[in-house]
C-alpha cells in the first residue's frame, strides 16, 4: 500500500503521496482511459470494424462497473488522508446522492 504523507492542518494543499504525485493522479489517468474506451472507442471505432454487436454493451457495463470501483477506492483513500478539506469534498459526492434518492422516493410515493 502506498504511504501517504500527513499534511499540516494549516496548509490547504492537496494530499501528497510519498513518491511525490498527488492522490488523484493515477485514478484520473484510469478514468481518462475508461472514458476514452466507453465514449469514443465503443460507439465510433468498433462499428467501423463491424464488431459492435453484443460486444458493445458488455464493454460499457464492465467499464461502468470499473469506474464505480475506482470512484469508491478514491473516496476511501481520500478519507484516510489528513487533508482538512476532505469533508467538503466527500460531502459534495454524498449529498447529491441523498437528494436524488429523496426526489425519486417522493415521485414514487406520489404515484401510489
C-alpha positions as CSV (number, residue, x, y, z in Angstrom):
1,X,0.0,0.0,0.0
2,X,1.2,3.5,-0.8
3,X,2.5,5.6,2.1
4,X,0.7,9.0,2.3
5,X,2.4,11.9,4.0
6,X,0.4,13.6,6.7
7,X,-0.3,17.2,5.8
8,X,-0.1,20.0,8.3
9,X,-3.6,21.2,9.2
10,X,-2.6,24.8,8.5
11,X,-2.0,24.1,4.8
12,X,-4.7,23.7,2.3
13,X,-2.7,21.9,-0.4
14,X,-3.7,18.5,-1.8
15,X,-2.5,15.4,0.0
16,X,0.8,14.1,-1.5
17,X,1.9,10.5,-1.9
18,X,5.3,9.5,-0.7
19,X,6.7,9.4,-4.3
20,X,5.6,13.0,-5.0
21,X,2.4,12.7,-7.1
22,X,-1.0,13.8,-6.0
23,X,-3.5,11.3,-4.7
24,X,-5.8,11.8,-7.8
25,X,-3.0,11.4,-10.4
26,X,-3.3,7.7,-11.3
27,X,-7.0,7.4,-10.7
28,X,-7.6,10.4,-13.0
29,X,-5.5,8.6,-15.7
30,X,-7.5,5.4,-15.2
31,X,-10.7,7.5,-15.6
32,X,-9.5,9.1,-18.8
33,X,-8.7,5.7,-20.3
34,X,-12.1,4.4,-19.2
35,X,-14.0,7.4,-20.7
36,X,-12.0,7.1,-23.9
37,X,-12.9,3.4,-24.2
38,X,-16.5,3.9,-23.3
39,X,-17.4,7.2,-25.2
40,X,-15.0,7.1,-28.2
41,X,-13.8,3.6,-28.9
42,X,-17.0,1.7,-28.4
43,X,-19.5,4.0,-30.2
44,X,-17.3,5.2,-33.0
45,X,-14.4,2.9,-33.7
46,X,-15.9,-0.6,-33.1
47,X,-18.7,0.0,-35.6
48,X,-16.1,0.8,-38.3
49,X,-14.8,-2.8,-37.9
50,X,-18.3,-4.3,-37.5
51,X,-17.5,-5.6,-34.0
52,X,-20.1,-3.7,-32.1
53,X,-23.0,-6.2,-31.9
54,X,-23.2,-7.8,-28.5
55,X,-19.7,-6.7,-27.6
56,X,-20.5,-3.0,-27.0
57,X,-23.0,-3.4,-24.1
58,X,-20.6,-5.8,-22.4
59,X,-17.7,-3.4,-22.7
60,X,-19.9,-0.4,-21.5
61,X,-21.2,-2.4,-18.5
62,X,-17.7,-3.5,-17.5
63,X,-16.3,0.0,-17.9
64,X,-19.1,1.5,-15.8
65,X,-18.6,-1.1,-13.0
66,X,-14.8,-0.5,-13.1
67,X,-15.4,3.3,-13.0
68,X,-17.6,2.9,-9.9
69,X,-15.0,0.8,-8.2
70,X,-12.3,3.4,-8.9
71,X,-14.6,6.1,-7.5
72,X,-15.2,4.2,-4.3
73,X,-11.5,3.4,-4.0
74,X,-10.6,7.0,-4.4
75,X,-13.1,8.1,-1.8
76,X,-11.7,5.6,0.7
77,X,-8.2,6.8,0.0
78,X,-9.2,10.4,0.4
79,X,-10.9,9.6,3.7
80,X,-7.6,8.1,5.1
81,X,-5.6,11.2,4.3
82,X,-5.1,14.1,6.7
83,X,-6.4,16.7,4.2
84,X,-8.5,19.2,6.1
85,X,-11.0,19.8,3.2
86,X,-11.8,16.1,2.7
87,X,-15.1,16.6,4.5
88,X,-16.3,19.2,2.0
89,X,-15.2,17.1,-1.0
90,X,-16.8,13.9,0.4
91,X,-20.0,15.8,1.2
92,X,-20.1,17.1,-2.4
93,X,-20.3,13.4,-3.5
94,X,-22.7,12.1,-0.8
95,X,-25.3,15.0,-0.6
96,X,-26.4,14.8,-4.3
97,X,-26.8,11.1,-4.0
98,X,-29.1,11.6,-1.0
99,X,-31.0,14.4,-2.6
100,X,-31.6,12.4,-5.8
101,X,-32.7,9.4,-3.7
102,X,-35.2,11.6,-1.8
103,X,-36.5,13.1,-5.0
104,X,-37.2,9.7,-6.6
105,X,-38.7,8.4,-3.4
106,X,-41.0,11.5,-3.4
107,X,-42.0,10.8,-7.0
108,X,-42.6,7.1,-6.3
109,X,-44.9,7.9,-3.3
110,X,-46.8,10.5,-5.3
111,X,-47.7,7.8,-7.9
112,X,-49.1,5.4,-5.3
